[in-house]
Amino acid sequence: MYYLLGISITLAFLLIVNMTAAVVASLVWRAISGMVGDLSVGTRSKIIFGLRTLPIVAALIFVLAFIVPAYLLHEPEDSGEIVSAKLALIAILCATGVTIATFRVLQTWLSTRSLMRNWLTGSTQIGIGGVDLPIHQISHQFPVLAVVGVFRPRIFVAETVLAALSENELRAAIAHEYGHLRGRDNLKRTILRICRDLVIFPIGEGLDLAWAQTAEIEADEFAAREGNRKALDLASAIVKISRIVPLGSTPTLPVGAYIITERGGDLSSRVTRLLSLSDRTALRASRRGVLAVPPYVWSIGVGLLIALHLADQRLLLTTHEAIEHFVWIIQ
């Protein structure tokens, strides 16, 4: 019962802290979303991604740095406490979320690998002047132009897209996809899906949508930085591709970044923004305000806090008392 109780408490706190932090993150985004318009797109993307992933990171740190050590060091094995029905229910909900997240990640990986194999089998590798990346031409009813995969991503383009776009427009569209590659957006999509599944309840969907839209704009800006004409070519490519999308058809790629996606925001807004970015002054202004804090700074800060915490047994004793109070409440 000692270990079962410890596991149940750990899972319960993991779910409670994760859900609470997810609600707070959603409320924070609602409060600040209207005030970050002057920041660069890259900075907004980092803020949204950070808010979406913060809950599970905070929950894991809290559980591993506080709950687990406090329970193992200060909970007697013969305490006589049992796993109540309420505690078991909360723990089961958390375990369900972990199971769902694991299953969906595995399913997505298998589906993406299978789809990529099918596309590669019937594809023809083509070269495009000025583009160093391998491009795979495929036959598909949807006007596919996408980066597929996470760790070994590839770019696929449908024959209908090649027929519809001029050479310059195609280069601009490929530059957009390379922006997704450079931003590791497919990996971020996978992480966001895990965060969404672990919460169990539909909390944070606004952040998911905001990040998807911002990621498309950021990739647009990446392509536009290659020259004034590139922004105009990309805008033209988006309009042409949108016109050949079959009625009622939507992309179903498991892990991929399409140039046109149902979560990518209003296409007219993207085109209008690209037209404005054809002015280099507008593009330079959009780069201002980038908040670049090296990841190791956060890692060192978190490491120091955990080290100070573990060195002070009073914190663990206080944590254990909180655990005891929590178990007593839900008995």
Sequence and secondary structure as in RCSB ss.txt:
>XXXX:A:sequence
MYYLLGISITLAFLLIVNMTAAVVASLVWRAISGMVGDLSVGTRSKIIFGLRTLPIVAALIFVLAFIVPAYLLHE
PEDSGEIVSAKLALIAILCATGVTIATFRVLQTWLSTRSLMRNWLTGSTQIGIGGVDLPIHQISHQFPVLAVVGV
FRPRIFVAETVLAALSENELRAAIAHEYGHLRGRDNLKRTILRICRDLVIFPIGEGLDLAWAQTAEIEADEFAAR
EGNRKALDLASAIVKISRIVPLGSTPTLPVGAYIITERGGDLSSRVTRLLSLSDRTALRASRRGVLAVPPYVWSI
GVGLLIALHLADQRLLLTTHEAIEHFVWIIQ
>XXXX:A:secstr
 HHHHHHHHHHHHHHHHHHHHHHHHHHHHHHHGGG TTS HHHHHHHHHHHHHHHHHHHHHHIIIIIHHHHHHH 
 TT      HHHHHHHHHHHHHHHHHHHHHHHHHHHHHHHHHHHHHT EEE  TT  S EEEE  SS  EEEE S
SS EEEEEHHHHHHS HHHHHHHHHHHHHHHHTTHHHHHHHHHHHHHHH SS SHHHHHHHHHHHHHHHHHHHHT
T HHHHHHHHHHHHHHHHTS TT     SSEEESS TTS  HHHHHHHHHHHTSHHHHHHHTTT     HHHHHH
HHHHHHHHHHH HHHHHHHHHHHHHHHHHT 
